[in-house]
Amino acid sequence: MSDELMKVAAANLKKAVPLMLKHQIPTTPTNYALWYTYVGERSPELNKAMDRVLEEFQTCPPSRTELLYREYVSDPVELDVRQLQQNLEAMVIELSQSVKDTNRDADIFQKQVKTNFAKLGKLEEEALSLEQVMDLVRNFVNESDKIRASTAYFIGQLQKAENEIHHLRERLEQTEKDSLHDALTGALNRRAFDADLAGLLNQAAEGTCLILLDIDHFKAFNDNFGHQLGDQVLKTVAQRLGDFCRDGAKAYRFGGEEFAIIIPGSELKRARHLAESLRRGIEKLAIKDRRKGGTVDSITASFGVAQWQQGGNAHQLIEKADSLLYEAKRLGRNRVMPITN
C-alpha cells in the first residue's frame, strides 16, 4: 500500500471509530467495514441509506447493519461460496479459453493482414495477375469472416456469463433477504427481532419499549375462510403495522399470528398510544373473500406493552409484554394492556 493510501486509510479509521462509539456500534469486522466505507464516502447510496437509519434510530440496529453491509459493502459471492465457486469457476474457465481462442485468432488475422498487405505492396513490382489479386481479396474476406465469427462467439460467451451472474445475484439477494424477512408478510422476522432487541439492550438504551400483539380468533379465519384468506390477513396486518411505525419504531413477525414492535428511546405512555392507534387501524381493515364473495371486516388484535428497566434482559421484557397481551385476551380481546400508564 502506498504512503498516500495509508494516510487515507488512517484518516478514515480516525473518523469511523469515534462515530461508532458515539452511536454505540459494536466493534466487529462487519461494522468496521461498513463505517469505514461510510466515512470514506465511497458509496453515496450507502451514505444516504445510513443517514436515514441514523436519523430514525439514533444508531444502526444489527439487522440494518447486516442489510446495509450486504447491499453496499460485501461481495454477494461470499454469501454462498461453495455453490457460486463452482458456477463462477466454470464460467471463468470457459471465458478464459474463449479469450485465448479469440486472441489466437486475432494474432493469426493480424499476421495474415500483414502478409496480404505486403503482397499488395508488390503489386506493381511483380505485376500480379488479376487472378492473384482476387486470391488476396478472397483471403482477406475469409480471414475477416473467421475473426468476426470468433469475436461473435466471445461476445456471446460474455453475455452468457453476464446473464448467469445476474441470475445468481438475484437468487442470493432473495435468499439473504429471506434470512431477515418473513417470507409471507415481508416484515422483519424473529431473527431480526432478537438481534435488534439484544443490540439495544446491550447499549443500555433507556426508554426501549416493546409491543406484542396477537390477531384475535385467527384460527377461525383459517377454519371458516381457508388458509389463503388467513395468509392475506397476516400480510394485511403486517402492512398496516409498517404504515403506522415511525420515528424508530419497527415491526416484526414474532411467530404465527403474533407480531412485535420495538420502540427505542420511548416511554410507556408513548408506546401505549402507538399500540392503541394500531389497534384502531387493524379494527378498520377489510379483506375481500374471493372464494365466497363478500368482505371480512372482523379483524381485531390484542396488545401487551412493556418498557425495559435497567438491569433487566430481553427475556424479561418479552415475558412482561406477553403476560400483558394474554391479560388483554382474557379481558375480552381487541384491547391494549396495561389500561393506564
GUDRENZA-677802 format. One record per residue: z negated, y, x of N, C-alpha, C, O in turn. Coordinates in steps of 0.05 Angstrom, whole numbers, plus 32768, in hexadecimal, padded with zeros to 4 digits. Example, Ala and Ser with C-alpha at 12.3 -4.5 7.8 and 13.67 -1.06 7.14 Angstrom:
BEGIN
7F647F8E81087F647FA680F67F647FBE81087F577FBE811D 7F727FD381017F717FEB81117F63800181027F5F8017810C 
***
This chain:
BEGIN
80007FE880118000800080008000801980127FF1801A8025 8011802C800B80138045801B7FFA805580177FEB80528004 7FF68068802A7FDF807A80287FDF808A800E7FCA808F8002 7FF8809380067FFA80A37FEE7FF280937FD57FE4809D7FC4 7FFB807A7FD47FF480697FBE7FD680637FBD7FCA80617FA8 7FCA805F7FD57FAD805A7FD67F9E80737FCC7F8980707FBE 7FA7808A7FD27F9A80A37FC87F9C80A57FAA7F8880AC7F9D 7FB3809E7F9F7FB7809F7F827FA4808A7F757F9780907F61 7FA380727F807F92805D7F757F7580657F757F6680617F62 7F6C80717F8C7F5080797F8E7F4A80907F7A7F3580907F6E 7F5D80A27F777F5980B87F647F5780AE7F487F4680B87F38 7F68809B7F407F67808F7F257F4D80807F207F4280827F0A 7F4380727F347F2A80647F317F1380777F2D7F0180727F1D 7F14808E7F3B7EFF80A27F397EFF80AE7F1D7EEA80B77F13 7F1680AF7F107F1880B97EF57F1080A37EE17F0280A97ECD 7F18808A7EE67F1480757ED37EF7806D7ED07EED806A7EBA 7EE9806A7EE77ECE80607EE67EBB80727ED67EAC80687EC5 7EBB808D7EDB7EA9809E7ECB7EB0809D7EAD7E9E809E7E9C 7ECA809B7EA77ED1809A7E8A7EC780807E7E7EBE80807E67 7EC9806A7E8C7EBE80517E827EA080527E7E7E9680497E6A 7E92805F7E907E7580627E8D7E6F80747E767E5C806F7E67 7E7F80897E727E7A809C7E5D7E7C808E7E417E6C80937E2F 7E90807D7E3F7E95806F7E267E8980547E247E8E80447E12 7E78804E7E387E6880357E397E7B801C7E387E77800A7E28 7E8F801D7E497EA280077E4B7E997FF47E607E957FFC7E77 7E977FDA7E5A7E8E7FC67E6F7EA37FC57E867EBB7FC97E82 7E987FC17E9E7EA97FC17EB67EB67FA67EBA7EAE7F977ECD 7EC97F9F7EA97ED77F857EAD7EF37F8B7EB87EFC7FA27EB7 7F007F777EC47F1B7F7C7ECF7F2F7F867EBA7F3F7F987EC0 7F2D7F7C7EA27F3F7F867E8D7F3A7FA37E877F4D7FB37E84 7F217FAB7E857F1A7FC77E7F7F237FD97E967F2D7FEF7E92 7F1E7FD07EAF7F277FE07EC67F457FE57EC57F4E7FFB7EC9 7F547FCF7EC07F727FD17EBF7F7A7FE57EA97F8C7FF57EAD 7F6E7FE27E927F757FF37E7B7F6F80117E817F8080227E7C 7F5780167E8A7F4F80327E8F7F5D803E7EA87F6280567EA9 7F63802D7EBB7F7280367ED37F8E80407ECA7F9880557ED2 7F9A80307EB87FB580387EAD7FB280517E9C7FC480627E9D 7F9D80537E8D7F99806A7E7C7F9680847E8C7FA480987E86 7F8580847EA07F81809D7EAF7F9980A37EC07F9E80BB7EC7 7FA8808E7EC87FC080937ED87FD7809E7EC77FEC80A67ED2 7FD4809E7EAD7FE880A97E9A8004809D7E9F801880AB7E9E 800480837EA5801D80767EA9802A806C7E90804280657E8F 801B806B7E7A802580627E60801D80767E4B800780747E40 802E80897E448027809D7E2F801F80907E15800D809A7E07 802C80797E0E8025806C7DF4800880617DF57FF980627DE2 800080567E0D7FE5804C7E107FD180637E0D7FBD80617DFF 7FD7807A7E1A7FC580907E197FC2809B7DFC7FAB80A27DF4 7FD8809B7DED7FD680A47DD17FC480907DC17FB380997DB2 7FC980767DC57FBA80627DB67F9D80637DBE7F8B80617DAD 7F9780657DD87F7C80667DE17F6D807F7DD77F56807E7DCF 7F7B80967DD77F6F80AF7DCD7F6780AC7DAF7F5280B67DA7 7F78809E7DA07F72809A7D847F5980897D807F48808E7D6F 7F5780747D917F4080627D8F7F2780717D977F12806E7D8A 7F2880807DAC7F10808F7DB67F0780A37DA17EEF80A87D9D 7F1B80B07D947F1480C47D807F0680B77D687EF480C27D5C 7F0F809E7D627F0580907D4A7EEA80847D507ED880857D3F 7EE780777D677ECF80677D6D7EBC80747D817EA5806B7D84 7EC580887D907EB680947DA67EB280807DBD7EA380857DD0 7EC0806A7DBB7EC080567DD17ED980457DCC7EE9804C7DBA 7EDC802F7DDA7EF3801D7DD67EE880017DD17EE17FF37DE4 7EE67FF97DB87EDA7FDF7DB17EE97FC87DBF7F017FCB7DC5 7EDC7FB27DC47EE97F9C7DD37F037F927DC77F167F8D7DD5 7F057F917DAC7F1E7F877DA07F347F9B7DA57F4B7F937DA9 7F2E7FB57DA47F427FCA7DAA7F4B7FC87DC77F627FCB7DCE 7F377FC57DD97F3D7FC27DF57F507FAB7DFA7F647FAF7E08 7F4B7F957DEE7F5C7F7E7DF27F787F837DE77F8C7F7C7DF4 7F7A7F8F7DCF7F947F947DC47FA47FA97DD47FBC7FA57DD9 7F967FBE7DDD7FA37FD27DED7FAD7FC67E087FC27FCC7E12 7F9B7FB67E147FA27FA97E2D7FBB7F987E2A7FCD7F997E3B 7FBB7F887E157FD27F767E117FEC7F857E0C80017F7E7E15 7FEA7F9B7DFC80027FAA7DF4800D7FBB7E0B80257FBD7E0E 7FFB7FC87E1A80057FDC7E2D80017FD57E4A800E7FE27E5B 7FF17FC27E517FEB7FBD7E6D7FF37FA17E7680017F9E7E8A 7FEB7F8D7E677FF07F717E70800D7F697E6D801B7F747E5C 80157F567E7D802F7F4A7E7B802D7F347E66801C7F227E69 803E7F347E51803C7F1F7E3D803F7F037E4880357EF07E3C 804C7F017E5F804F7EE67E6B80357ED87E7180337EC07E6F 80217EE87E7880077EDC7E807FF87ED17E687FE47EC37E6C 80017ED77E507FF27ECE7E387FF67EB07E337FE57EA47E26 800C7EA57E3C80117E887E3780207E7E7E4F80377E787E4E 80127E7C7E66801E7E777E80802E7E5E7E8180457E5E7E8A 80237E487E7880317E2E7E7B804C7E2D7E6D80607E277E79 804B7E347E5480647E327E4480787E467E4E80907E407E50 806F7E5E7E5380827E737E5C808E7E6C7E7780A57E717E7D 807D7E627E8980877E5C7EA4809E7E487EA280B27E4B7EB1 809B7E347E9180B17E207E8F80CA7E2D7E8580E07E287E8F 80C87E3E7E7080DF7E4B7E6580EB7E5F7E7981047E607E7D 80DA7E707E8480E47E847E9680EF7E797EB081037E837EBB 80E27E647EBB80EC7E587ED381087E4C7ECF81197E4F7EE0 810C7E407EB781267E357EB1813B7E4B7EB081517E487EBA 81337E627EA381467E787EA1814B7E857EBC81627E8C7EC2 81377E877ECD813A7E927EE8814E7E817EF8815F7E8B7F06 814A7E667EF7815B7E547F0681787E577EFC818B7E597F0C 817B7E587EE281967E5A7ED681A37E757EDE81BA7E767EE6 81937E8A7EDC819E7EA47EE281A47EA77F0081B77EB37F09 81927E9B7F1081967E9C7F2E81B07E8E7F3581BF7E987F46 81B57E777F2881CE7E697F2E81E67E7A7F2481FB7E7A7F31 81E27E877F0D81F87E977F0381FE7EAF7F1682157EB67F1A 81E97EBA7F2181EC7ED07F3481FB7EC77F4D820D7ED47F56 81F37EAF7F5782007EA47F6E821E7E9F7F69822F7EA67F79 82237E927F52823F7E8C7F4B824F7EA67F4882667EA77F52 82437EBA7F3B82527ED37F3782567EE17F51826C7EEC7F56 82427EE27F6382467EEE7F7D825B7EE07F8E826B7EEC7F9B 825A7EC57F8C826E7EB57F9B828A7EBC7F91829D7EC07FA0 828D7EBC7F7682A77EC27F6B82B07EDE7F7282C77EE37F77 829D7EF17F7282A37F0D7F7A82AC7F0F7F9782BF7F1D7F9D 829F7F007FA882A77F007FC582C37EF47FC882D47EFF7FD7 82C87EDF7FBA82E37ED27FBC82F87EE67FB1830D7EE97FBD 82F17EF37F9B83047F067F8F83097F1D7FA283207F267FA6 82F37F277FAF82F67F3E7FC283087F367FD983197F467FE2 83037F1E7FE483147F157FFA83317F127FF283437F188001 83357F077FD983507F037FD0835E7F1E7FCC83767F217FD2 834F7F327FC1835B7F4C7FBE83637F587FD983797F647FDB 83527F557FED83587F60800783727F52801283837F5F801E 83727F38800E838A7F29801883A37F32800A83B87F378017 83A27F357FF083B97F3D7FE183C27F5A7FE783DA7F607FE9 83AE7F6B7FEB83B57F877FF383C27F88800F83D47F978014 83B87F77802083C37F75803B83E07F6D803983F27F778047 83E67F59802884017F50802484137F668018842A7F698020 84077F75800584167F8A7FF9841C7FA0800D84317FAD800C 840A7FA48020840E7FB8803584267FB1804784317FC28054 842C7F97804884427F8F8059845D7F8B804984707F818053 845C7F95803184747F928020848D7F9D802E84A17F8F802F 848A7FB6803784A27FC2804384A97FB5805E84C07FB18064 84947FAE806D84997FA3808884A67F87808684B97F828095 849D7F77807484A77F5B807284BC7F57805D84C87F42805A 84C17F6D804E84D67F6C803A84D37F54802784E47F438025 84BB7F52801A84B67F3C800984C97F3C7FF184D17F507FE7 84CF7F247FE884E17F217FD284D27F277FB884B97F297FB8 84E17F2A7FA284D57F2F7F8884C27F197F8084AD7F1D7F74 84CB7F007F8684BA7EE97F7F84A07EE97F8E848B7EE27F83 84A07EF17FA784887EF37FB784757F097FAC845D7F057FAB 84817F1F7FA484717F347F9884647F2B7F7E844D7F317F79 84737F1C7F6E84697F127F5584527EFE7F5A843F7EFD7F4A 84547EEE7F6F843F7EDC7F7684257EEB7F7C840F7EE37F74 84277F027F8B84107F127F9084037F1D7F7683EB7F1D7F73 84147F267F64840B7F307F4B83FD7F1B7F3B83E87F1F7F2F 84097F037F3B83FD7EEC7F2C83E27EE57F3883CF7EDE7F29 83E07EE67F5283C67EE17F6083B17EF57F57839A7EEE7F51 83B97F0E7F5683A77F237F4D839D7F1D7F3083857F1E7F2B 83AF7F167F1F83A97F107F0383967EF97F0183827EF97EF2 839D7EE37F10838C7ECB7F0F83707ED07F19835C7EC87F0C 836E7EDE7F3083547EE37F3B83447EF67F29832B7EF37F26 83527F097F1C83447F1C7F0A83397F0D7EF283237F127EE9 83497EFA7EE883407EE97ED183277ED97ED983147ED77EC9 83267ECE7EF183107EBE7EFA82F67ECF7EFB82E17EC77EF2 82F97EE67F0882E17EF77F0C82D77F027EF182BF7F057EEC 82EB7F077EDE82E37F107EC482D47EFB7EB582C07F007EA7 82DE7EE27EB682D17ECC7EA982B57EC77EB582A27EC27EA7 82B37EC97ED082997EC57EDD82867EDA7ED5826E7ED47ECF 828F7EF37ED4827E7F097ECC82757F077EAE825E7F0C7EA8 82887EFF7E9D82817EFB7E81826C7EE67E7D825A7EE97E6D 826E7ED07E8D825A7EBA7E8B823F7EC57E94822B7EBF7E87 823F7ED47EA982267EDF7EB482197EF17E9F82007EF07E9B 82297F037E93821F7F157E7E82137F057E6781FF7F0C7E5B 82227EEF7E6082187EDE7E4A81FD7ED27E5181EC7ED07E40 81FA7EC97E6A81E07EBE7E7281CA7ED27E7181B37ECC7E69 81D07EEB7E7981BC7F007E7881B47F067E5B819C7F097E56 81C87F067E4981C27F0B7E2D81B17EF47E22819E7EF97E12 81B87EDC7E2A81A87EC57E20818B7EC77E2A81797EC27E1A 81877ECE7E43816C7ED17E4E815D7EE87E4081467EE57E3A 816B7EFE7E3B815E7F147E2E81557F0D7E12813F7F147E09 81667EFE7E03815F7EF57DE881477EE27DE981357EE47DD8 81477ED07DFC81317EBD7DFE81177ECB7E0581027EC47DF9 81187EDE7E1781007EEC7E1F80F57EFC7E0780DD7EFE7E02 81087F087DF881007F187DE080F27F057DCC80DE7F0D7DC0 80FE7EED7DC880F27EDA7DB680D67ED27DBF80C37ED17DAE 80D37ECC7DD880B97EC47DE380A57EDB7DE0808D7ED67DDA 80AD7EF37DE6809B7F0A7DE380917F0D7DC680797F127DC2 80A47F0B7DB4809C7F0E7D9780887EF87D8F80747EFE7D82 808D7EE07D98807C7ECA7D9180607ECD7D9D804C7EC87D90 80607ED67DB680467EDA7DC380367EF17DB7801E7EF07DB3 80457F067DB080377F1D7DA3802A7F147D8980147F1D7D82 80397F047D7A802E7EFA7D6080167EE87D6580027EEA7D57 80187ED77D7980027EC57D807FE97ED57D887FD37ECF7D7F 7FED7EE97D987FD77EF97DA17FCB7F0A7D8B7FB37F0E7D89 7FDD7F137D797FD27F227D627FC17F107D517FAC7F187D47 7FCA7EF77D4D7FBC7EE57D3C7FA07EDF7D477F8E7ED87D38 7F9D7EE17D627F837EDA7D6E7F6E7EEF7D677F567EEA7D6A 7F767F077D5F7F637F1C7D587F667F247D3B7F547F337D30 7F7B7F1C7D2D7F7F7F237D117F807F0A7D007F897EF57D08 7F767F0D7CE87F777EF87CD47F947EF47CCB7FA17F087CC3 7F9E7EDB7CCB7FBA7ED67CC57FC17EDD7CA87FD77EE77CA3 7FAE7ED97C967FB57EDE7C797FB47EFC7C727FC77F067C67 7F9E7F097C797F9A7F257C707FA47F3A7C847FA87F517C7C 7FA77F327C9D7FAE7F467CB27F967F567CBC7F997F667CCF 7F7F7F527CB07F677F607CBA7F5D7F547CD47F647F3D7CDB 7F4D7F637CE37F417F587CFB7F307F407CF37F247F407CDD 7F2E7F2C7D047F217F137CFD7F047F127D077EFA7F257D13 7EF77EFB7D047EDC7EF77D0C7ED87EFA7D2A7EC47F047D34 7EEC7EF07D397EEB7EF37D567EEA7F107D5F7EDA7F187D70 7EFA7F217D527EFA7F3E7D587EE07F4A7D4F7ED57F5B7D5D 7ED67F417D387EBC7F4C7D2E7EA67F467D427E967F587D49 7EA47F2D7D4A7E8E7F257D5D7E8F7F367D777E7B7F3F7D81 7EA87F397D817EAB7F487D9A7EA47F667D977E967F717DA8 7EAD7F727D817EA87F8E7D7C7E8A7F947D777E7F7FA77D81 7E7E7F837D677E617F877D617E507F837D7A7E3E7F937D7F 7E567F6E7D897E477F697DA27E4B7F817DB57E387F897DC2 7E647F8B7DB67E697FA27DC87E597FBA7DC17E4E7FC87DD2 7E577FC07DA77E487FD77D9E7E2A7FD47DA37E1C7FE67DAD 7E207FBC7D9D7E037FB87DA07DFB7FB67DBE7DE57FBD7DC5 7E0D7FAC7DCE7E077FAB7DEB7E057FC87DF77DF77FCD7E0A 7E137FDA7DE97E127FF67DF27DFA80057DE57DF5801C7DEA 7DEA7FF57DD57DD480017DC77DDC80197DB67DCF802E7DB6 7DF380157DA87DFF802C7D997DEE80317D807DEE80217D6E 7DE180487D817DD0804F7D6A7DE080537D517DF7805D7D52 7DD5804C7D3A7DE380517D217DF8803D7D1A7E0980437D09 7DF980267D277E0C80127D207E0480057D067DEE7FFA7D03 7E1680067CF27E117FFA7CD87E257FE47CD27E3C7FE47CDC 7E1D7FD17CC27E2D7FBB7CBB7E2E7FB77C9C7E197FB77C8F 7E467FB57C917E497FAF7C757E557F937C737E6A7F8D7C80 7E497F817C647E557F677C5D7E5B7F677C3F7E4A7F707C2F 7E727F5E7C387E797F5D7C1C7E877F427C157E957F377C26 7E827F397BFD7E8D7F207BF47E9A7F247BD97E8E7F2F7BC7 7EB37F1A7BD67EC17F1D7BBD7EB37F0C7BA87EAF7EF47BAC 7EAD7F187B927E9E7F0A7B7C7EB07EF57B6E7EC77EFA7B69 7EA47EDE7B697EB17EC87B597ECD7EC27B657EE07EBD7B56 7ECF7EC17B7F7EEA7EBD7B8B7EF57EA27B847F0D7E9F7B80 7EE47E8E7B837EED7E727B7D7EFC7E727B627F0E7E627B5E 7EF37E837B507EFF7E847B357F1C7E8D7B377F2D7E847B27 7F227E9F7B497F3E7EA87B4C7F507E907B547F657E8D7B49 7F467E817B677F567E697B707F587E557B597F6D7E497B55 7F427E507B4B7F427E3B7B377F537E437B1E7F617E337B13 7F517E5C7B167F5E7E657AFE7F7B7E6F7B027F8C7E6C7AF0 7F807E7A7B1A7F9B7E867B1E7FAA7E797B357FC27E7F7B39 7F9D7E687B457FAB7E5B7B5B7FA57E687B757F9C7E7F7B77 7FA97E597B8B7FA27E637BA67FB37E7A7BAF7FAB7E8B7BBE 7FCC7E7B7BA57FDD7E927BAD7FD27EAC7BA37FD27EC07BB2 7FC87EAD7B8B7FBC7EC67B827FA27ECB7B907F9B7EE27B96 7F937EB57B967F7A7EB97BA67F807EC57BC17F727ED77BCA 7F967EBC7BCE7F9E7EC87BE77FA67EE57BE47F9F7EF67BF5 7FB37EEB7BCE7FBB7F077BC97FA37F197BC57FA37F307BCD 7F8E7F0E7BB87F757F1D7BB57F697F247BD07F617F3B7BD5 7F697F117BE27F5E7F157BFD7F6E7F2B7C0B7F627F3C7C18 7F887F297C0A7F997F3C7C187F967F587C0C7F967F6C7C1B 7F947F5A7BF27F927F747BE57F777F817BEB7F757F997BF0 7F627F717BEB7F477F7B7BF27F477F857C0F7F3C7F9A7C15 7F527F757C217F537F7C7C3D7F617F977C417F597FA87C51 7F777F9A7C337F867FB37C357F767FCB7C2A7F767FE07C36 7F687FC67C147F587FDC7C097F417FE37C1C7F3B7FFB7C20 7F357FD07C297F207FD67C3D7F2B7FE67C547F1F7FF97C5C 7F427FDE7C5D7F4F7FED7C737F5580097C6C7F52801C7C7C 7F5E800E7C537F6480297C4A7F4B803B7C497F4D80537C4E 7F34802F7C437F1C803F7C407F0D80437C5B7EFC80557C5D 7F1380327C6E7F0480347C887F0F804A7C997F2680497CA2 7EFE805E7C9F7F0680747CB07EEE807B7CC37ED880707CC0 7EF3808D7CD57EDE80987CE67ED080827CF67EB780827CF8 7EDF806F7CFF7ED4805A7D107ECC80407D027EC8802C7D0F 7ECB80417CE77EC580297CD87EDD80167CD97EF4801F7CD7 7ED77FFC7CDC7EED7FE97CDE7EE67FD07CCE7ED07FC67CCE 7EFB7FC57CC07EF87FAE7CAF7F017F947CBD7F147F947CCC 7EF37F7F7CB77EF87F647CC27EF77F4F7CAC7EE77F527C99 7F077F3A7CAE7F037F247C9C7EEE7F127CAA7EF27F077CBF 7ED77F107C9D7EC07F037CA87EC17EE57CA57EB77ED57CB5 7ECF7EDC7C8F7ED27EC07C8A7ED57EBB7C6C7EC67EC77C5C 7EE77EA97C647EEB7EA37C487EF17EBD7C387F047ECB7C3F 7EE27EC27C237EE67EDA7C137ED27EF17C1C7ECE7F037C0C 7EC77EEE7C337EB47F027C3D7EC07F147C537ECE7F0A7C64 7EBA7F2D7C517EC47F417C647EAC7F507C707E967F517C65 7EB17F5C7C877E9C7F6C7C957EA87F877C9D7EC07F897CA3 7E977F9B7C9E7E9F7FB57CA87E8A7FBF7CBB7E727FC17CB4 7E937FC67CD37E817FD17CE77E857FEF7CE77E9B7FF97CE8 7E6E7FFE7CE67E70801B7CE67E5F80257CFE7E4680267CFC 7E6B802D7D147E5C80377D2B7E5380547D267E5F80637D17 7E3D805B7D347E3480777D337E2F80817D177E3680977D10 7E2280707D067E1E80787CEA7E0180777CE37DF080757CF5 7DFB80777CCA7DE080747CC07DE280647CA57DF780637C99 7DCC80597C9D7DCD80477C867DD780567C6D7DE6804A7C5D 7DD0806F7C697DD9807E7C517DF780807C507E03807B7C3C 7E0280877C677E2080897C687E2D806F7C647E41806D7C56 7E22805A7C717E2E803F7C6E7E2D80357C517E4080297C47 7E16803B7C447E1480337C287E2780427C167E3280377C03 7E2B805B7C1D7E3F806C7C0E7E5B80607C107E6A805F7BFD 7E6280587C297E7C804B7C2D7E7E80317C1D7E93802C7C10 7E6980217C1E7E6980087C0F7E6D800D7BF17E7B7FFE7BE3 7E6080227BE67E6380287BCA7E8080317BC47E8B802A7BAF 7E8B80407BD67EA780497BD27EBA80307BD27ECD802F7BC2 7EB4801E7BE47EC480057BE67EC17FF57BCC7ED47FEA7BC2 7EA97FF37BC37EA37FE37BAA7EB47FEE7B937EC07FDF7B84 7EB480097B907EC380157B7A7EE180127B7E7EF0800D7B6C 7EEA80137B987F0680107B9E7F107FF47B987F267FF17B8D 7F007FE07B9E7F077FC47B987F077FBF7B7A7F187FB17B70 7EF47FCB7B6D7EF17FC87B507F0A7FD17B417F107FC87B2B 7F197FE47B4D7F317FEF7B407F4B7FE07B467F607FE67B3C 7F487FCB7B577F607FBC7B5F7F6B7FAC7B477F5C7FA27B36 7F857FA97B477F937F997B337FAA7F8A7B407FBA7F967B4F 7FAC7F707B3B7FC07F5F7B487FD07F517B337FC47F457B20 7FEA7F517B357FFB7F437B227FFA7F257B277FFC7F1B7B3E 7FF77F167B117FF87EF97B1280147EF07B0C801C7EEF7AF4 80247EE97B2080407EE27B1C80447EC87B0E80587EC47B01 80307EB67B1080337E9B7B0380307E9D7AE580407E927AD6 801C7EAC7ADC80167EAD7ABF801E7EC77AB3801C7ECB7A9B 80257EDA7AC4802A7EF57AB980107F037AB57FFB7EF77AB6 80117F1D7AB07FF97F2C7AAC7FED7F367AC67FFA7F347ADB 7FD67F417AC47FC97F4E7ADB7FAC7F457ADE7F9E7F437ACA 7FA47F407AF67F887F397AFC7F7A7F537B057F817F5D7B1B 7F677F5C7AF67F597F757AFD7F3B7F727AFD7F2C7F857AF8 7F327F5A7B017F157F547B007F097F507B1C7EF77F407B20 7F157F5D7B307F0C7F597B4C7EF57F6B7B527EF67F837B4F 7EDF7F5F7B5B7EC87F6E7B647EBC7F627B7D7EC47F4B7B85 7EAA7F6F7B8A7E9E7F657BA27E817F6F7BA47E7A7F837B99 7E707F5F7BB27E547F667BB67E507F6D7BD37E5D7F617BE5 7E3E7F7F7BD97E3B7F8B7BF47E1E7F8A7BFD7E0B7F8D7BEE 7E1B7F847C177E027F877C257E057F9A7C3D7E187F967C4C 7DF47FAE7C3F7DF77FC27C547DDD7FC27C667DC77FC37C5B 7DE17FC17C807DCA7FC17C927DD07FD37CAA7DE77FD77CB2 7DBA7FDD7CB67DBC7FEE7CCE7DAE7FE07CE57D987FD67CE2 7DBC7FE17CFC7DB07FD47D147D987FE47D1E7D987FFD7D1E 7D837FD67D267D6B7FE27D307D697FDC7D4E7D6F7FC67D57 7D607FEF7D5D7D5C7FEB7D7A7D4B7FD27D7F7D377FCE7D72 7D547FC17D927D467FA97D987D507F917D887D4A7F7A7D8F 7D607F967D747D6B7F817D647D857F767D707D8F7F817D84 7D8F7F617D657DA87F557D6F7DBC7F527D587DB67F587D41 7DD47F497D5F7DEA7F467D4C7DE27F337D357DE77F387D1E 7DD67F1C7D3D7DCF7F087D297DBC7F147D147DBF7F0E7CFC 7DA87F237D1D7D957F2F7D0B7DA27F437CF87D9B7F457CE0 7DB57F537D037DC37F677CF27DD37F597CDD7DD37F617CC6 7DE27F447CE57DF27F357CD27DE17F277CBD7DE77F277CA5 7DCB7F1C7CC67DB97F0F7CB37DAD7F227C9E7DAB7F1B7C87 7DA77F3A7CA77D9C7F4F7C957DB07F577C807DAA7F587C68 7DCA7F5C7C897DDF7F647C777DE57F4D7C647DEB7F517C4C 7DE47F357C6E7DEB7F1D7C5E7DD67F197C487DDC7F127C31 7DBD7F1C7C4F7DA77F197C3B7DA97F2E7C257DA47F287C0D 7DB17F467C2C7DB57F5B7C187DCD7F567C077DCD7F5C7BEF 7DE27F4A7C137DFA7F427C037DF37F2E7BEE7DFB7F317BD7 7DE37F1A7BF67DDC7F057BE27DC87F0F7BCD7DC77F057BB7 7DB97F237BD57DA87F307BC17DB97F3F7BAC7DB37F3F7B94 7DCF7F4B7BB67DE17F597BA37DEE7F447B907DF27F497B78 7DF47F2C7B9B7DFF7F177B8A7DEA7F0E7B757DF17F0B7B5E 7DD27F0B7B7E7DBD7F017B6C7DB77F157B557DB17F0C7B3F 7DBA7F2F7B5B7DB57F437B477DCC7F487B347DCA7F597B22 7DE17F397B377DF77F3C7B237E137F427B2F7E267F447B20 7E157F447B497E2E7F497B577E397F657B527E2E7F747B42 7E4F7F6B7B607E5D7F857B5E7E497F9C7B627E487FAF7B52 7E3A7F9A7B777E267FAF7B7E7E227FB07B9C7E297F9D7BAB 7E157FC57BA57E0F7FCA7BC17DF07FC87BC57DE17FD47BB6 7DE87FB97BD97DCC7FB87BE07DC87FC17BFD7DD97FBA7C0D 7DB37FD07C037D9D7FD77BF27DA57FEC7BDD7DB87FFB7BE1 7D967FED7BC77D9C80007BB27D98801D7BBC7DA9802F7BB6 7D8380227BCB7D7E803C7BD67D7C803A7BF47D7B80247BFF 7D7C80517C017D7B80517C1E7D5E804E7C277D59804E7C40 
***
